[in-house]
């Protein structure tokens, strides 16, 4: 997946769209989980689910367009660009099998190619963007690699910044030293393996470094990964692993109790090791009932979804996109949510954009925090209430609340109807999170955690 993502990001249109709109730098685990969820829907057996997901992806892509740093236009609905995304997934799957010691037979490869062509067809793209037969795919792939790919900023971030600064997944929160140690070792290794696996003509043209021994390391890593075919399938399903990594310790998911017990044992083992060989202890997390954020922390954790140091429309669009995906919204509810966020963005620009550059800095935000929760933000909360209140009874019950706060719902829902929320209580809770900067609301796993 990393290799395919690098090849996608090297396309100038895709790279520009990622830099300006994606949350992959600030929220990589959330982005990974959403990707697996989408792929599971698109490649599943349910035609209705596949069509709904294709329609959702098309609505999302239709909102992603603009110009890159060199004033070249990009458009996520460009059929040639969408074909390249599918091409990278197919080619990387074939390469993974080949380097893993289990090359695909021609018939199997043709069947796989037909399935990826069906993926594009399900998205509504006309035939012809991908070559009609597999024998014509490889010249097409080589031509795009040789003529269109560039050493883009998005590609460099994925290769050299993302892995080096990857935040701990929620399941490992509380063990910063353990995560930092593993990341310091694994990050450069994964980067070197990924670079070594890229097409050689592109590596040379993009000026990617040739590290001594990287080819052998890459081949050994792929062969080792290929051995997982002898492991029970349920142990290595990528989406299951991604879901496990994103589990919050206080989630109501039954697996969270097992994780909590394991974390407790790890802490006890760490305490024993510190008795034997004293080290600087890992900092304890702040108390759950009193944790606060400063204005600057709130800006970084919640508002700056794309990680560029500023608040602008793509950040709020990312919030709308995440909420729409989490709630699995259809039209017109999704458009209502986007429009509410667009109104809020215009209100924020008027109130906070002191220098008129079309974006809001952390300093501008901190200087005018009270202006954050204006009428437009209240409308966002009301739209969010309406789309969460699926049965339209003007209250949010336990099941509806769970649908929104999947990873943070930790109220008792067994035996009885559970707690319900009126429109006013729900709106007040949302505004409290967006203005009071409390860490311990259910919105953190939704909008602030990686």
Number of C-alpha atoms within 10 A of each C-alpha: 13 13 25 20 19 23 25 25 27 24 22 23 24 24 26 26 22 20 21 21 20 23 24 21 24 24 21 20 23 22 17 18 19 18 14 16 16 18 14 15 19 22 15 12 10 10 13 12 15 21 16 17 23 21 17 21 15 15 16 17 16 13 14 18 18 15 14 17 7 7 8 11 14 19 19 19 18 14 17 13 19 20 20 20 18 19 23 19 18 19 17 20 17 18 18 21 16 15 19 20 15 15 14 16 9 10 9 11 17 15 13 17 22 14 14 19 23 16 19 20 13 17 19 14 18 11 14 11 15 23 16 13 12 16 10 11 16 13 12 15 16 14 12 13 21 14 9 13 20 19 19 19 16 27 24 16 17 19 22 15 16 19 20 18 14 19 21 21 20 17 19 18 14 16 19 15 13 12 16 16 10 11 19 14 11 14 18 16 17 20 20 23 21 19 23 23 19 18 13 13 11 22 18 11 13 14 9 16 11 13 11 9 10 18 17 12 16 20 17 15 16 20 18 13 15 17 12 13 11 7 9 9 9 9 10 12 10 12 17 14 13 19 17 18 17 22 22 23 21 15 19 19 17 8 12 18 14 12 19 16 12 12 18 12 12 13 15 12 12 16 15 12 12 13 10 9 8 10 11 7 12 13 10 8 10 10 9 11 10 9 12 16 13 12 18 14 13 23 22 20 19 21 24 25 29 24 20 16 15 21 26 23 20 20 23 22 23 21 23 23 18 18 20 22 19 15 18 16 18 16 10 8 16 24 15 17 26 21 17 21 24 18 17 23 22 14 19 23 19 13 18 21 19 16 10 10 9 14 18 22 21 18 13 17 24 15 13 14 14 12 15 18 18 14 13 19 22 17 19 24 22 19 21 25 24 19 21 22 20 14 12 11 10 15 21 23 20 18 19 20 20 18 14 21 20 21 22 22 21 14 12 12 15 8 6 7 11 12 13 15 18 15 18 13 13 19 20 14 17 22 19 14 18 17 15 18 19 20 19 16 16 20 20 18 22 20 18 20 20 24
